[in-house]
Amino acid sequence: MLLLLGMSNEVVLDIETQNTFQDIGSRDTDQLKIFISNLINKATRQLSKS
């Protein structure tokens, strides 16, 4: 998870990948197929799913 600190609001991003480095045979992050599976607003404790 990645924690982003905003002005007075914290947001947590749950980042997942479809592939691993072993799957793609290199360390090229462009090929990982990254997406955000959940977004959590810590101030309101709201969860947004993609």
C-alpha positions in Angstrom: 0.0 0.0 0.0 1.1 3.6 -0.6 0.2 6.4 1.8 -0.2 9.8 0.3 -0.1 12.8 2.6 -2.2 15.7 1.4 -2.9 19.1 3.0 -5.0 17.7 5.9 -6.2 14.5 4.3 -4.5 11.1 4.1 -5.3 8.8 1.2 -4.2 5.2 1.0 -3.8 3.5 -2.4 -3.8 -0.3 -2.6 -1.7 -0.8 -5.7 -1.6 -4.2 -7.4 0.1 -5.6 -10.5 -1.2 -8.2 -13.0 2.4 -9.4 -13.7 5.5 -10.0 -11.7 9.1 -9.1 -12.8 9.6 -12.9 -13.3 6.5 -13.1 -15.5 7.8 -10.4 -17.9 11.5 -11.4 -17.7 12.8 -7.9 -16.9 12.7 -5.0 -14.4 10.6 -2.8 -16.8 7.8 -1.4 -14.6 5.8 -0.3 -17.7 5.0 -4.0 -18.4 3.7 -4.8 -14.9 0.2 -3.6 -15.6 -0.3 -1.7 -12.4 -3.7 -0.7 -11.2 -5.3 0.7 -8.0 -7.6 -1.8 -6.5 -8.7 0.3 -3.5 -8.6 3.9 -2.4 -9.2 4.7 1.3 -9.8 8.2 2.6 -8.5 8.1 6.1 -10.3 11.2 7.2 -13.8 9.8 6.4 -12.7 6.1 6.5 -14.4 5.6 3.1 -13.3 2.9 0.9 -13.6 3.2 -2.9 -13.1 0.0 -5.0 -12.2 0.1 -8.6 
